[in-house]
Amino acid sequence: MRLGLTEQYLIATRQTYHQGLTFDQPVRLQFDLETTALSPDEGRIFLIAVRDNRGLETLLEARQAAQEGAMIEAFLELVQARNPDVIENHFIHGFDLPFLTARARTLGIPVRLGRAGDGVPWTIDDGSRTPLWACPGREILDTLDAVRRLPLPSAGLKAVARHYGLAPDDRVYLEGAEIVQTYRDNPGAVRRYALQDVQEVDALARIVLAPSFALARLTPRPYSRLTRAGPAKGVLEPMLIRAYYEAGRPFPASEQGPQDPHRGGHVQLHAEGVLNHVVKADVASMYPSIIRADGIGPRQDDLGSFNRIVSDLTTQRLEHKRQARNAALPEAERREAHAMQDAMKLIVNAAYGYLGAGRLARLGDRGAADQVTARGRALLQQVTGALEASGVQLIESDTDGVYFSTREPIGEPAERALIAAVSATLPDGITLEFDGRAQAMLSHQIKNYALLRYDGTLDVSGASFESSRSERYGMTFLRTALMAVLHGDVPGVQAVFLDVMHQLATRAYTNADVGTRVRIGKTREAYALTRGKRKEAHLEAAWQAGLAFKVGDRLDLYVRVGQGLTVMTGPEGHDYDVKHYQAALVQNYATRLRKALDPADWDQLFGGRGPGLFDRPVHDMHVRWRPVADQDSTAAERRLL
């Protein structure tokens, strides 16, 4: 990689960011704009919500267009007065700063946000789809950058806040198109909405930015670059370069010549359907532990710096993980330990990928990567073999861990004892840990499952069960049906299905309930060049609506009766195509329950053929599971009694 001037300075001076600081010791300021349009050429700023972690929480308003300039100047003065070290928001790089600077430029106002000189922010093209903004003397952090790296169904602030339980009970929700009119009619609602936005950004930053803050202590890279930096090339490699610099040695050249394809790790689905009394066991940091225990590293790494860094960080990470779980420690210390273990986890988990990158990484070595995965497959087979020998039913196994069912309830202490007994058979440096339990699990596909926890909560994983393109009515059905399935309540599944079908038929849902939001990947001009040969449904809907769309725009669409896919202009309307959405309920949502039921039962419940003379009473139906290896054999089915 080519190191920037800041990275070179940090390496040469043996410094890193944030030494001796905790996440909340710097002054962190959040601000959010409310505007009359998405483009600064077409609209203006009418409200700015501002808060910081030193007690500030305020609103700046410009109800009249003539007041906008004074409001922007007041905001800039407020930033100088509060003197933050860090400025945060969700999509600050893609919206707030570009919009603010454009409006200030139009009004002839210098945007002095920094500490040094005139403090004007500037953009850096780092190859991402959104330029990175920088500001002298302050760090600019975008929570969206951090969220995009997480396996979440949506990256939007409201959705992420709900996912993490950050949204208050009185949260105000407004669609973008509603905000300006609501401000005219009910300004208090928009003021609460804007303040809640910055409150959620602060709370979200403590979760998604804290690992990058901790990471900045470990690697010679600026904090503001770490939310976008790849953990292998962007974090681990600078640490390796620093090790060679400090040793006074040239950094090795990458491997030359052809390399055989790298063989990955082991992934296997052992059972599908609904299984009770589920436990997860995890080989703690499997690949980093193998690298450490077996002394694996790149052949060209004469200093052994790769293995030393991974070994040291793995040891530290496990200690921080223990501290994060120690209820005797103050909450602030546990949060700090959790952030540190997350930061170290990013690096050590990237080590195997760095080896497997071959010539894309300066110290890539696919032979070494093959050693890691071969050892990992052997260990995983040892673990699954020992678990099977104990009488449990395996469900899913891969490098993230093993899910299994104990078949009968044995209690958490016995579950932990079982895992500890298997762990004792593993080589030194490799540990199998208890990593959670659930009343029941619907195993659908690899990495796609639903868990009913013992506290009654539902956890879902994978695009089969959660997607940003899912419609609200469908997710309402699916989550309720999953709860019924996991409780073994087939009549409950039928009841929620019939209820949603009825709500659709009577148009009890709104267009917003059945609509979906999509991101535009082409400009109107680019689509015009290909439209004659290939029409794309969502772009065609925008085209027919006469919208001047561009890359990055988001549209709310729904299937309108008699018109097909259409841009939504009336979210509270009810003119959706009932038959389309009833069919979609079956095809897109009920199909995700197939593995839980006998095929004939599923067809009877959702096939739409109406009652039959020889139909089974629904109360006689049961949820089922089957071993994947025998899934074509009806004799292999298991009934949950």
N, C-alpha and C positions, 0 to 999 in steps of 0.2 A: 504494500500500500504506500501511497505518497502521504507523508505526514505534513500537516499544516504548520504554520509558524508557531501557533500556540502549543501544539503537541511537541514540537521540537524544543521549545523553551522549557516545558514541563519536564521532559526527559533530561535535558542538559543540566537543569537545576535540581533534579531529583525531588520535584514537588508534585503534589496533586491537589485538587480542590478539596475544601471542606474539612481539612484536618482539625480534629477536636470539636467539630460542630455537630449538633443534632438538627433534625429537619426543620424545627420551628425556631431555631436561634436566629437565622437570617430574617429580615423583614420581607414577608411575602405579600404581594398586593395582587388582587384580582379585579379586573374590570370587564364589563360587557356592554356592548352597544345595542340599542334598539333603533332601527332605521326604517324609513318609509319605503325603501326598495332594497333589492339585493345588490344593485350596482350603484357606486358613488356618482356615476354620471346621470343616473335617473332618480336618485333619492338623496335624502339627507339624514343626519343623526338627530333624533329628537330626545333621546334619554341615554344617560350613561350611569350604570350602577357600579359602585366602587366599594371595596372593602379591603382590609388587610388583617394580618394576624396580631395586630397591636390594638384592636378595638374599634377601628374605623368601620363604619357602614353608612353609606350615604348615596343619594341620588342627585344627579345634575340634569336639569331639564331645559328644553328649548321648545316651548309649545308653538312659537311662531318661527318661521324660517329665518327672520332677521336676528333671532337670538342664538342661532347655531354657533356662530363664531365666538361669541362671548362664553358659551358653554364649553367649547373646545379649549379655549384659553384657561378657563377655570379648572378644567381637568388637568391640563399640563402643569399648572401651578400647584395643584393638589399633589401630583406625583412628586414634584420637586420638594414639597414640604414634608411628605411622608418618607421620602428618600428610600424606596424599597431596594433590596438587593436582588429580588426576584419578582418578575411580573408574569402572571399566569392567566390563562383562560382556555376554554375549549374551542379549538379552531382559531386561535389568535393569529397564527401565521397565514391562514387562508382567508380570513374575513376581517377581524377587528382591526389589526394594524394596517392592512392595505386600505380599508375603508376610511379609517381615521386620517391617515396621511394624505389620501386623495382629497378628502373634503377640506383638510387644512390647507393643502396646496391651492385648491380652488378659491379659498377665502383669504389667501395670502398670509397664513399663520405659520411661522416656523415650528416644526414639531420637535421641541427640545425635551426628549424623554430621558436622556442619559445623564451621566455625571460629568464626563470629560468634555471640555470644549463646548461646542454648541449642542452636543448630545443628540444629533439627528440619527434615527435608526436607519439601517440599510438592509438589503436582502443579500443572501448568499445562495447561489445555485449549487445545492449538494446532490443533484441528480434525482431528488424526490419530485413527486408531482406538485408539491407546494413549496415555493421558496422558503428558506429559513431566514427569519428576521433576527438581526443582532442589534445591540444597543450598547454604547460605551458605558462601562461601569455597572451594568445590570445584566442579569440573565433573563432571557425570555423563554418561557416553557409553555408548551402546548399539551394539555392533557389528552387531546385527541391523538397525538403521535404515540403516546404510551398506550392508549386504549386499542389502537389499531394492531398492536402486537399481541393482543390477548384473544383467546378463543371465545369471543362474545358474539351473540347473534346480531347485535347492532352497536355501532360506535357513537350514536347520538347521545348527547348529554343526558336527556331525560330517561332514555332507556337504560343507560349504564347506571345512573343514580338509582333507578328502581331495582336493577339487578343487585347492587351492593347494599340495598336497604338504606340509602342516604336521603331519599325523598321524604319530606315531612308529610304528615297526614293532611295538612291543609294546602298541599302543593297546588299552585295555579298552573293549568296546562292550556296553552293557546297555540293554535296553528299559526304558522308564519303569516299567512294571508289575513288572519283575523286581528293581528296585533294593533295595526294602525287604527282601524275602526273601533276596536275595544278601547284604545287610549282616548279617542274622542268621546265615547259614550260613558266609559267607566275607567278613568285614569288610575284609580286606586288599584284595580286588578292588575294592570300592566306594571305598576310600581312594585307590587308584591312579587309578580312573576320575575321581574328583572333582578330584584334582590335575592330571590330564591335561586336564580341562576348562579350568581357569584358565590352564594353559600355552598351550593352543590359542587362548584369547581374547587373550592377550598377543601371540602371533605374528600372529593375524588382525588385531588392531588396527594393527599396524605396516604392514599392507597397505591396509586399508579405511578407517582413521581418519586416516592420515597426510595424505591430500589435504585433508580438512576442517581439520586442524591448520594446514596451510600456507595454506589459504583464509582462515582467520581473520586472517592478517596483511594481507590485501588488502582485505577488506570490513568495514564497521562493523557486524558482528554477532558475538554470542558464539559461541565454539567449540561449546558444547553444542547450539546451535540449527542448526548448519550441516549435520549429517547428515540433517536433515529438510527443510531449506530448498530450495525449487526454485531452480535456478541462475539463472533469468531474473528472476522477481519477488523471490525471496528473497536473491539475491546481487548480481546486476548492478544492479537498480534502486536499492538503497541506495547503491551507488557513484555512480550518477548523481545521486541526491539530494544526496550529499555534495559533488559537484562544483558544483552550483548554490548550495548553502549557502556554500561557501568563496568563491564569486564574488559573494556578496551579492545573488543573483538569485532570484526566486520560481521554483519548479519548474513547468514548463509543464503546462497542462491537457491531458487526453487528447483525441484527435481526436473530433469530433462528426459525427453524420449517418451515413447508410448507407455501407457499404464493400463493394466487390465481393469475391467469394470469392478467397482466395489460391491461386495455383497452385504446387504443390510442386516438388520436384526430380525428376531423371531416375533411373529405376531400370529396368534391363533385364537379362533372362536371355538370353544369346546361345547357350548350348549346355547340354545336359543329358546325364547319363551319366557314365562314367568317362573322364577325360582325364589323360594323363601329362605330366610336366615342366611343372609349374604354377608360375607366378610371380604375386605380387601387387604392383601399383604403386599408390601412394597420392598424390593431390594433397594436399600438406601443409596441414592445416587449411583445406580448400577455401573454405567460406563465410566464415570470418574473414579469410582472405587476400583474397577478393574485396571484402569490406567495406573492408579497409585499402587495397587497391590502387586501387579505384575511388572511394574517398571517400564511400561510401554511409552515410547516417544518416537519422534521423527528420526530417521537414520542420520539426517544431515545436522541434527542438533548436537553439536560437539559438547556444548556446556551442560546438556541435560536440563536446560531451563524449562522446557515444556512440562516434563514430568514433575519437576520441583514446584512450579507454579500451581499445577492442578492438584498435587498432593497437599500443599500448604492450604490452598483455598478450600479443598474438600474437608480437611480437618477442622478449619475455622468455621466452615458453614455448618457442620454437624453440631459444633458447640453453640453457635448462635441459635440454631434450631431448638436445642434443648433449653436455652435461656428464654426463647420466645414462648415456650410452653410452660414455663415455670410460674405457676400462679402466685408464688411467694414474692416475686419481683414486682416493683411498681409498674403500673400500666405503661408509663412513658419508656421505661427500660425494655419492656417486652416489645413495644412497637419498634424501638430502635433495633433490637435484636432480630425482629422479623424482617425489617428492611435490609439489614446486612445479610441475612441468610438468603433472602430473595436475590440480592445483588450477586452474591457468590454463586448461587445456583445458576444464574444466567451464564456466568463465565465457564464454570466447570462442565455444565451440560453442553456448551458449545465446543468443548475440546475435541470430542469425537467427530463432530461435523467438520471441524477445522482440519483434522487429519484426513478425512474422507474427501475433502475438496480438491485433493491432488494439486495440480499446478496453479489452481486459482488462489491458493494460499502459499505464502513463501516457504513455510515449513510443512506443507501438506505431504502426507505419506499414506497412500491407500493401502499399502501392505500393513502398516501399523494399524490402520482403521479396521482392516480385516481381522487382525489379531483380537481387537477389542470385541467385535461382533461375534466372532467364533467363540470366544470365551463367554460372552453374554448368552449366546444360545445354549451352551453347555450348562451354565449356571441355572438358566431358566428351566431347562429340562430337569435338572436335579431338583429344583424347588417343586415343580409341578408333579414330578414323580413321587416325591416324599409326601406331598399333600394328598395325592390320590391314594397312596398306600395307607393313609390315616382314615380313609373312608369318606372324604368329602367329594362333592361334585364340582369339578372345575367349570368355570363359565367363560372366562376370557383371560388371556395371558399375553403380555408383551413387556417391553422394557420399563413401562410405567407401573407395572405391578401385576398381580394376579387376583381376579375375582373368583370366589368359590362359595358354594352353599354347603353348610354343615348338615343339610337335610332336616335335622331335628334341632330344636332350640337347645343350645348348651350354655348360653350366657357369655358375657364379654370376658370374664376372667379365664374361662376355659378356651375361648377363641384366642386370647393373647398367649396362653400357655402353649397351645398348638403351634402357633407361629414361632414362638421362642424355641420350641423343640426342633423345628425344621431349621431355624437359623443356626442352631448349635452344630449342625452337620456341615455348614458351609465353610469354605477356606477362611483363614485369617484376613481381616480387612473387608470382608463382605458380610453384610448384616441384613437379615429379613426383618421388617418392622410391621407391626399392626398399623393399618392406615385407614380404619373406618369400618362401619358396619351398617346394615340396613335391614328393615323388615322383609323387603322384597325387591326384586330387580326384574325389569323387562329387558332381556337381552335381544336386541334387534339385529345389529350388525357390529363388526369391530368398531369400537369407539362411539357407537350409537346405542345408548341405553337410558333407561329411566330408573331411578332409585327412590323407594319410599323409606325415608329415615324413621328411626324409632320415635322421633319427636313429632311425626306426622307431616313433615315437610317433604316436598317433591323436588328432587334434583334430576335434571335432564342433561344429556351430553350428546353432541353430534347434530349435524344439519338435518337428520331425519326428524328430529324432535323440536328443533329451534332454529329459525332462520329469519334474517331481516326481511325476506320477501313474504313471510307468512302473513295471512290476513288475520285480523283480530278475532273474527267469528270462529275461524278454524282453530286458532290456538285456544280459545275458550273451550271449544269442544274437546280438543286433544288433551289438555291438562286435566279436565274433569274426568274424561274417559280413562286416562292413565291412572288416576287415583282409584277409580273403581276397579280397573283391571288388577292393579297391584294389591287390592284388598280381596281379590277373587270374586268380585261382585259383577257377574255378567249381566243380570237384570239392570244394574245401575248403568252399565255401558249402553244398553239398549235405550234406557230412559233418557239419557243425555243426548243420544243421537236423534231420537224422535223429537225431543224438545227443540234442538237446533234446526232440524228440518222444518218444524212448524213455525219457528220464528222467522225463517227465511220465507216460507210460503205466505205468511201474513204480513211480510215486510216490516216486522218489528225492529229489525236491524236498520241502521242508517248506512248510507253510502260509505261513510268513514269506517264502519265496522267491517265491510267486505272489501274495501280498497287496499291497495298496496303501494308502497313508495319505492320508486326506482331511481337509480342514478344514471344520468345521461353521459354517454361515453363519446359522443360526436357533436360537433356543431351542426346547426341547420344547414350551413353551406356544404359541409363534408357529406352529410346525409343526402343532399340533393344530387351529388355525383353518383351515388350508388342506388338510389331509390328506384330507378327504372328497372334495374336488374334484380334487386332483392329488397323487399320491404321488411323492415323490422318493426314488430307490433308496437312496442312502446314509443319508438321514434315516429312511427306513422301517426300514432294518436296525438303526439305533440305537433306534428306537421299539420294534421287536419284541424287542430285547434288554432293554427296560425301563430304559434309561439316562436319567438326568436331564441331558441334554446342554444346552450353552449355546454362544453364539457364541464362536468361537476355539478350542473343543475340537478335538482331532485324534483320529481313529479309524483303527484298522487294520482293513481289511475284506478279505474274500476270498469267492469263490464256492464255497460248500460243496455237495458232491454231494447232490442231492435237496432242497436248501433255497434255493438262489440266494444273492444277496449277503447276507453275514452278518458280524457283528462278530467279529473274531478273538479268541478266548480262549485258544487253544492254539497258539502260534506254531511249536512243534516238531512239531505234528501233521501228518497226511498225508491228511486227509479232503476235499481239494479236488476240484472237478469236473474230471476229466481232459479230457473232450471239450470243455468250455468253454475251457480254457486252450490246448488244441491248436488250436482254431479261432482263438483270440485271437493265437496265435503267428504265424499266417498273416496275419490281417486287420490286426493292429496293428503288426507288426514286419517280416515278410517283404515286405509291400507297399512298404516304404521302399527296397527294392532293385530295384523295377520298372524305374527309369530306367537301371539298369546292364546290363540284359539284354534280349535279343530277347523280345518278348511270348510267343512260343511256348515259348521256353526257360524263362521264368519260370513259365508255366503247367505245364510238365512237372515242374519242380522242386518247386513248392509247391501245385499245383492239387488234389492229393489224389485224382487219378483212377486212380492205380496205373500200372504199366508198360504201354506200348502197343506194338503191333507195329511201328509206324513211328517210334518215338522215336529221337532222335539220341543217340548216346553222349555222356555228360556231358563226357568229355575232349575232345570236338570243339566244345564251347560256348566262346564268348568273351564277355568284357565289351565293351560298346559305348558309343558316344556319338553324338549327332546334333545338328545346329544346330536351335535351337528354331524358327526361322522355317520350316524345312522338315520339321518333325517328323511331318507326315502322309504324307510321301513316303518309301517304303522305299528309294528310290535315294539318299536323303541320309544313310543310316546310314554310320558309320565303324567299322571294326574295329580294335581295338588288337592289333597283332601282337606 
